[in-house]
């Protein structure tokens, strides 16, 4: 899968056929001696803490971006909680009130960023 100078092509092709395999799962070029290890480490099925099954190589990305149990911060109190609990928590958390330092009115936490425009 790389450009090879024409003068080296035959030697290169012989070397590749003897020493390199194409992974049947990801189509990467893998040394034959490492293929078993590659399949076992990258393509073995694992179960995430959310009980979803996937290839081991996809687990980190899943945990970081799409797992419903991935940790996230509340935009109002910055407490860490599971993504699937965030919406319910923020509805409650944003409905709390805090007094405005300028006008003294009690303002919903979710409206604190917009309040200075209408304060007073």
Buried (B, 14 or more C-beta within 10 A) or exposed (E): EEEEEEEEEEEEEEEBEEEBBEBEEEEEEBEEEEBEEBBEEBBEEEEBEBEBEEBEBBBEEBBEEEBBBBEBEBEBEEEEBBBEEBEEBBEEBBEEEEEBEEEEEEBBBBEBEEBEEEEE
